[in-house]
Amino acid sequence: MQSEIPQGSFILVKAVDPTTLKVGDDITYFENESKVVTHRIIDISIDYEDSGQLGFHTKGVDNPAPDDYVTYEGNVIGKVIWHVPYLGFGLELVAGHLFIAVGIFVVLFIIAVLLKTAVTPDLRNAGNRERVIESPK
């Protein structure tokens, strides 16, 4: 799906009733216990291999051939409704280094507060200043 949804994209998936899915929908599903995949539905089998479940035949958009497995409806996480290219890489980096990301955020916040304090004139004491009025001679 590289040409339409590049690897490392942030994908928003909506859980849907598998019976509402149709050919052409992009779905995210568990390929196995540890791997999640997003591919396009190219065919749907009802009661696949007498399992009582729908079977989704999928294919990566840029792959030359369909996937050599069928995804059961129970493995479908949901339908892709939105994506942002490459944002997933950034989120993965932050999640993998959460302590560093929080530290950077805190440092940037402190710098912003210090800059605001240094640039903003001290208006708290502006009303307490004595005014000198010269009397006409």
N, C-alpha and C positions, 0 to 999 in steps of 0.2 A: 504494500500500500504506500510505498515510498513516494510516488508521484502525487498522491492525493493527501495522504496523512504521513508525513515523514517520520522516520524512526526518531524517538525522543520527543514527540509531540505530547502535549497535555491533552488528554481525551476525556470528555465528559460523557458518561454513559448513563442512560436512564433504564432502570429495571422495567421490563415490560412483560406482558403475558406472551409467551413464545408463540401462541396461536395467532398473534397479530403481526408477526414478522412475515416479510415477503421477500421474494427474489429481488436482489438489488440493494437490500439493507446491509449496512455495515454493522457487524456485531462483535462484541468482545466476549470471549469465552475461555474457559480453562481447557488447555490442550492436554495437560496432565496436572498432577498435584502441585507442581511448582512453576508452571509456565502459563502465562496469560497471553492470548493472541487476539488481534483484531483483523478480521478478514471479511470479505463480502459474500453474501449468500448467493449461490448460483443455481441451487435446486433445493427443494424440500421434499423429504419422504415422510409420508404419514405412516405411523406404526412401523418404524424402521426395524427390520429383522424381528418382527413380532414382539417388540419390546414394550409396546403401548406408548412409546414416546415419538415425538417428531425427530427426524434426523436432518440436520442441516449440512448440505454439501457446500463447502466454502472454497474460496480461492483468494490469494493475495492479488490485488489489482495488477501489480507488475510481474507476478509469477507466470511463467509460461504454461503451467499445468495446474489443474485443481489440486487441492490438498488430497493426500492419499488416505484420509480418515474422514469419518462422518462425526459431526458433533451432535450429541444428544441434547435435547432441550434442557435437561437438568444441569448441563455444564455451561449454559448461556448465562452470562452476567447481565447483559443488557444490550441495548441498541445505542450506537454512537449518535449523539445529538449535536455535538459541538467539539471543536478541537482548535488548539493554538500550536502551530509548528514550533518545535524546539523548546517550549517552555518546560516540558517534562524533564529535560536534562538539568535545567536550573533548579527545579524543585527537588530532583533526586540528589543534586549536589548539596543543597541546603539540608535535606533530611539526613544525608550521610555525615554531615559535619554540623549538626545542630548547635553544639556548644560554641563553635567558631562563629556561626551565623548570628547567634544571640549576642555574642561579644561585639561583633562588628556593629550590630544595630544599636547597642548601648553606647558604644563610642561615638557613633554618628549622632545619636540623640544628644549626648553631652556637648558635642561640638556645636550643634545647632542652638542649644540653650545658651552656651557661652557667646556665640556670635550675636545672638539676639540681644543679650544683655550688654554686650560691648557696643553695638550699633545703636540701640534704642536710647534716646536721651533720658536722663533721670527726671521723670515728670513728678515723682512723689513729692519732692521738696520745692517744686516750682511755685506753689501757692504760698509758701512760707517766706519767701524772699521779701526783704523790705524794699519799698519803692522810695526812691529819692525824688522828691519834687522840688524843683528850684522855684523860689518865689520871684516874681518879676521885680526888677529894681527900678 
